[in-house]
Amino acid sequence: MLDPKLIRNDPDRVRAGLAAKQVDADVDGLLELDERRRALIAETEELKHQRNTASEQISERKKSGEDATEAIEQTRVISEQIKELDRQLAELQNAIDEVLLGIPNLPDPLAPVGAGEEENVLRDTWGEPPEFGFEPKDHVELATSLGLIDFEAASRLSGTGFSLFVGNGARLVRGLINFMLEHQTGVNGYTEVWPPVIVRRPSMTGTGQLPKLEDDMYVVERDDLFLIPTAEVPVTNIHRESILDEGDLPISYAAYTACFRREAGAHGAETRGLIRLHQFDKVELVRFCTPESSEEEHQLLLSHARSILELLGLHYRVLELCTGDLSFAARRCYDIEIWAPGSDRWLEVSSCSNFGDFQARRSDIRYRRTEDRKVAHVHTLNASGVALPRLIEQVADLLRRGHPLHVIERLKDSRPGGHHRLQMRPVPGVEVLLQFSPCIPNSHHEPFTCQGTIEIVRQQMRHFLVHLMDVPCCGTPNQQKQKTGEDNRCGEQ
């Protein structure tokens, strides 16, 4: 939430920030409530002073043998008045908190000013759009024909807005998740966590999903619990109601979770296939830092999200959201979008957001400064690193192009030797699409070695990789070898 002192001392800045976000909030009404609250506090403090004075008189009269009945009665009356004022003050504070929880974060002064998504600013592009000598298939048709996804079965199981990955499709999802986590932990230094996907109401309130977006959430009503819309919620709340040490900052976490959202976009094409789902998979990156390093951390976080797409060789662009398109909690945000030839448009796969101290105030996440030992709120940031469904669509496009080795090579380059390795190092030639196999230490003093496991991994995966690359386009590997010249352009089939 916003700092109440900021609203009190600089209401014009708050009004201007809310106007830039296209939000109409009753700042004047909040200031009136705050004024009443401060008046009640002053009145309560005065009564407490009077009560203390009366208590001293009672003590003195009793010591001197005088009658203290009048002073005792005065103390009783004052105590009743204080009790009533405390009740009013609690009600007033609840009203103020309710208003504060409904006011969005203010945009960063660096954020471009605009009314909506059409005024977002293109900041960068990477790679080149794929070119085809044929009409690209829609990802639904392609994934179905390759046997990667069974949309009909998913609909029978859960209704619209769900997917069922099958066989190589399921293994591809698992491989991409492993690849992203291994890269972020092994190369970019994140600590992996595996959080709950069901959280309490305060956790959802802390990150800003509640109260504004409650209708879009899946709720376990009997227990007042929520299925998470993103791993941002549980991971940010790891340090809820905590005081961190400045020397431990920045803190960075990477987490894979399933994500659940009732709102699934517009009717028609938006609800078809993988574009918008009620349940989807995502790797999330969350960082905690000092206010002084917040902007630098935001740019670093953006580079970490981008690195996944660059390793996979996917054409993408970076948009900075204008003030009118920022989310409720964000002060500044970049969207990363990949080009999907099958649907002939850009698709968002990551939002990289800086929340300033907005979430930290709602969740009471603070740190103790090294210099003066004073306590202040941290800044929180997060990014998708990245969301799976739309990434799968683009990967499917690459497979269709007849150049699937590009994807597989990128996946295997960052696969560490084993999940027990203390130092995460890339091991060339190890495919990430495998289940993890434990490594055995040579001794208590030597590092873990996985060479035996690596060779088994190579042998077990070689046939699968060939099958994944060749069968969807051109039949079996033997049939592939028989094709030459123009007939070997797998993507046309």
Backbone hydrogen bonds, N-H to C=O, Kabsch-Sander energy under -0.5 kcal/mol:
donor,donor_aa,acceptor,acceptor_aa,energy
6,L,3,D,-0.8
7,I,3,D,-1.7
8,R,4,P,-2.3
9,N,5,K,-2.9
10,D,6,L,-2.5
14,V,10,D,-1.5
15,R,11,P,-2.6
16,A,12,D,-2.4
17,G,13,R,-2.3
18,L,14,V,-2.5
19,A,15,R,-2.3
20,A,16,A,-2.0
21,K,17,G,-1.2
22,Q,19,A,-1.5
23,V,18,L,-2.8
25,A,23,V,-0.7
27,V,25,A,-1.9
30,L,26,D,-1.8
31,L,27,V,-2.4
32,E,28,D,-2.0
33,L,29,G,-2.1
34,D,30,L,-2.4
35,E,31,L,-2.2
36,R,32,E,-2.3
37,R,33,L,-2.4
38,R,34,D,-2.4
39,A,35,E,-2.1
40,L,36,R,-2.4
41,I,37,R,-2.4
42,A,38,R,-2.2
43,E,39,A,-2.4
44,T,40,L,-2.7
45,E,41,I,-2.5
46,E,42,A,-2.0
47,L,43,E,-2.2
48,K,44,T,-2.3
49,H,45,E,-1.9
50,Q,46,E,-2.2
51,R,47,L,-2.6
52,N,48,K,-2.2
53,T,49,H,-2.2
54,A,50,Q,-2.5
55,S,51,R,-2.3
56,E,52,N,-1.8
57,Q,53,T,-1.9
58,I,54,A,-2.2
59,S,55,S,-2.0
60,E,56,E,-2.4
61,R,57,Q,-2.7
62,K,58,I,-2.3
63,K,59,S,-1.8
64,S,60,E,-1.9
65,G,61,R,-0.6
65,G,62,K,-0.6
66,E,61,R,-2.5
72,I,68,A,-2.4
73,E,69,T,-2.3
74,Q,70,E,-2.2
75,T,71,A,-2.3
76,R,72,I,-2.1
77,V,73,E,-2.5
78,I,74,Q,-2.4
79,S,75,T,-2.4
80,E,76,R,-2.0
81,Q,77,V,-2.2
82,I,78,I,-2.6
83,K,79,S,-2.3
84,E,80,E,-2.1
85,L,81,Q,-2.5
86,D,82,I,-2.8
87,R,83,K,-1.8
88,Q,84,E,-2.3
89,L,85,L,-2.9
90,A,86,D,-2.3
91,E,87,R,-2.2
92,L,88,Q,-2.5
93,Q,89,L,-2.6
94,N,90,A,-2.2
95,A,91,E,-2.0
96,I,92,L,-2.3
97,D,93,Q,-2.9
98,E,94,N,-2.3
99,V,95,A,-1.9
100,L,96,I,-2.9
101,L,97,D,-2.7
102,G,98,E,-0.7
102,G,99,V,-0.9
103,I,100,L,-1.3
105,N,328,F,-2.5
108,D,331,R,-3.2
111,A,108,D,-1.7
119,E,116,G,-2.3
120,N,117,E,-1.7
121,V,320,E,-2.5
123,R,318,V,-3.2
124,D,318,V,-1.4
126,W,316,Y,-2.8
142,L,138,D,-2.7
143,A,139,H,-2.8
144,T,140,V,-2.0
145,S,141,E,-2.4
146,L,142,L,-2.0
147,G,144,T,-1.0
148,L,143,A,-2.4
149,I,143,A,-1.1
150,D,164,L,-2.9
151,F,149,I,-0.7
154,A,150,D,-1.8
155,S,151,F,-2.1
156,R,152,E,-2.1
157,L,153,A,-2.2
158,S,154,A,-2.7
159,G,154,A,-0.5
159,G,155,S,-1.7
166,V,148,L,-2.9
169,G,166,V,-2.3
171,R,167,G,-2.1
172,L,168,N,-2.3
173,V,169,G,-2.0
174,R,170,A,-2.4
175,G,171,R,-2.5
176,L,172,L,-2.6
177,I,173,V,-2.3
178,N,174,R,-2.5
179,F,175,G,-2.7
180,M,176,L,-2.5
181,L,177,I,-2.4
182,E,178,N,-2.9
183,H,179,F,-2.2
184,Q,180,M,-2.4
185,T,181,L,-2.5
186,G,182,E,-2.7
187,V,183,H,-2.3
188,N,183,H,-1.5
190,Y,184,Q,-2.5
191,T,252,S,-2.1
192,E,190,Y,-0.6
193,V,254,A,-2.2
199,V,226,F,-2.6
201,R,224,D,-0.6
203,S,200,R,-0.7
204,M,200,R,-1.4
205,T,201,R,-2.4
206,G,202,P,-2.3
207,T,203,S,-1.4
208,G,204,M,-0.6
208,G,205,T,-0.6
209,Q,204,M,-1.5
210,L,204,M,-1.4
213,L,209,Q,-2.8
214,E,211,P,-1.2
216,D,213,L,-1.7
217,M,214,E,-1.6
219,V,217,M,-0.5
220,V,225,L,-3.6
221,E,219,V,-1.2
223,D,220,V,-0.9
224,D,220,V,-1.0
225,L,220,V,-1.7
226,F,199,V,-2.7
227,L,218,Y,-2.2
228,I,197,V,-2.5
233,V,230,T,-1.5
235,V,231,A,-2.3
236,T,232,E,-2.2
237,N,233,V,-1.6
238,I,235,V,-1.3
239,H,236,T,-1.0
240,R,237,N,-1.6
241,E,363,S,-2.4
242,S,239,H,-1.1
242,S,364,D,-0.8
244,L,242,S,-0.5
244,L,366,R,-3.4
246,E,368,R,-1.9
248,D,245,D,-2.1
249,L,246,E,-1.5
251,I,288,F,-1.9
253,Y,286,V,-2.8
254,A,191,T,-2.2
255,A,284,E,-2.3
256,Y,193,V,-0.6
257,T,282,K,-2.0
259,C,280,F,-3.2
260,F,228,I,-2.5
261,R,278,H,-2.6
262,R,216,D,-2.5
263,E,216,D,-0.7
270,E,267,H,-0.7
271,T,268,G,-1.2
272,R,269,A,-1.3
275,I,272,R,-1.0
276,R,270,E,-0.6
278,H,161,G,-3.3
279,Q,161,G,-1.0
280,F,259,C,-2.0
282,K,257,T,-1.9
283,V,386,V,-1.4
284,E,255,A,-3.3
284,E,282,K,-0.5
285,L,383,A,-3.1
286,V,253,Y,-2.5
287,R,381,L,-2.9
288,F,251,I,-2.5
289,C,379,H,-2.2
293,S,290,T,-0.7
294,S,291,P,-1.0
297,E,293,S,-2.6
298,H,294,S,-1.9
299,Q,295,E,-2.0
300,L,296,E,-2.0
301,L,297,E,-2.7
302,L,298,H,-2.2
303,S,299,Q,-1.9
304,H,300,L,-1.8
305,A,301,L,-2.0
306,R,302,L,-2.4
307,S,303,S,-1.8
308,I,304,H,-0.7
308,I,305,A,-0.7
309,L,305,A,-0.8
310,E,306,R,-2.0
311,L,307,S,-2.3
312,L,308,I,-1.5
313,G,310,E,-0.7
314,L,309,L,-2.7
316,Y,126,W,-1.9
317,R,337,E,-2.5
318,V,124,D,-3.1
319,L,335,D,-2.9
320,E,121,V,-3.2
321,L,319,L,-0.6
321,L,333,C,-2.4
323,T,112,P,-2.3
324,G,114,G,-1.5
325,D,322,C,-1.8
326,L,322,C,-0.6
326,L,323,T,-0.8
331,R,354,N,-2.9
332,R,354,N,-1.3
334,Y,352,C,-2.1
335,D,319,L,-2.9
336,I,350,S,-3.0
337,E,317,R,-2.5
337,E,335,D,-0.5
338,I,347,L,-2.7
339,W,315,H,-1.7
340,A,338,I,-0.5
340,A,345,R,-2.7
343,S,340,A,-0.7
344,D,340,A,-1.1
345,R,340,A,-1.4
347,L,338,I,-2.8
349,V,336,I,-2.8
350,S,336,I,-1.3
352,C,334,Y,-3.5
353,S,351,S,-0.7
353,S,382,N,-2.9
354,N,332,R,-2.7
355,F,380,T,-2.5
358,F,355,F,-2.0
361,R,357,D,-2.3
362,R,358,F,-1.4
363,S,359,Q,-2.2
364,D,360,A,-1.1
365,I,360,A,-2.1
366,R,242,S,-2.7
366,R,364,D,-0.6
367,Y,376,A,-3.0
368,R,244,L,-2.8
369,R,367,Y,-0.6
369,R,374,K,-3.0
373,R,369,R,-1.5
376,A,367,Y,-2.4
378,V,365,I,-1.6
379,H,289,C,-2.8
380,T,356,G,-1.9
381,L,287,R,-2.2
382,N,353,S,-1.9
383,A,285,L,-2.2
384,S,351,S,-0.7
385,G,283,V,-4.3
387,A,349,V,-2.1
388,L,281,D,-2.7
391,L,387,A,-0.7
392,I,388,L,-2.9
393,E,389,P,-1.5
394,Q,390,R,-1.6
395,V,391,L,-2.7
396,A,392,I,-2.7
397,D,393,E,-1.6
398,L,394,Q,-2.0
399,L,395,V,-2.5
400,R,396,A,-2.1
401,R,397,D,-1.3
402,G,399,L,-1.2
403,H,398,L,-1.2
406,H,403,H,-1.2
407,V,403,H,-0.5
407,V,404,P,-0.6
408,I,404,P,-2.2
409,E,405,L,-3.1
410,R,406,H,-1.6
411,L,407,V,-2.2
412,K,408,I,-2.1
413,D,409,E,-1.6
414,S,410,R,-0.7
415,R,412,K,-1.3
421,R,418,G,-1.4
424,M,422,L,-0.6
425,R,423,Q,-0.8
427,V,415,R,-1.1
430,V,412,K,-0.6
430,V,427,V,-1.5
431,E,429,G,-0.6
434,L,431,E,-0.6
440,I,449,T,-0.9
442,N,447,P,-0.7
449,T,440,I,-0.9
454,I,450,C,-3.2
455,E,451,Q,-2.3
456,I,452,G,-1.8
457,V,453,T,-2.6
458,R,454,I,-2.7
459,Q,455,E,-2.3
460,Q,456,I,-2.8
461,M,457,V,-2.3
462,R,458,R,-1.8
463,H,459,Q,-0.6
464,F,460,Q,-0.5
465,L,461,M,-2.8
466,V,462,R,-2.2
467,H,463,H,-2.4
468,L,464,F,-3.0
469,M,465,L,-2.2
470,D,466,V,-2.6
471,V,467,H,-1.7
473,C,470,D,-0.7
474,C,470,D,-2.9
475,G,471,V,-1.5
480,Q,476,T,-2.3
481,K,477,P,-1.8
482,Q,478,N,-1.1
483,K,479,Q,-0.5
483,K,480,Q,-1.5
487,D,484,T,-1.4
488,N,485,G,-1.7
489,R,486,E,-1.4
490,C,488,N,-1.6
492,E,489,R,-1.6
493,Q,490,C,-2.1
